[in-house]
């Protein structure tokens, strides 16, 4: 059986006591408000950071293509590791 640290057990006990004292309704309203707040914060953060990153990335890709061009990599044939040994017949 997995043993949990003492602090985890204490926190779970406090959560259980809080649920019994405050009721489930207040707990669920707290969870829903935290989820909505996190969703709003994440959306705002993505909208603000996405525009800058995408435009800079697109510029870098364009510069890289202009600099390097569309070169196709050609594979070089390697020498075979096998050697032909001429065996003379006697």
Phi, psi and omega in degrees: 000141182281132178264132179263149176298156183300322182294325179293319179296318180296316179297319178296322177295318179294323177295317178298316178295319179296323177294320181290324182278317184274340182090160182286332182296316180291327178294315180291325176295323177295314181297316181295318180294323177293318179296317179294318178297318179295319179297315180297315180298317180295317180297315179297316181297318180292321180295321181286323184274338185290320184296316182292315184293316183294317182292319179294322180294317180296321177296318180295321178295318180296316179296319181295318178294320178293323182288312186267336181074185179260070179277133176267136179282129178255137180273132177271141177281130177272153176293144180289143179279352179272139179241145178271124179252118178278113176264121181279136178273140181250000000 
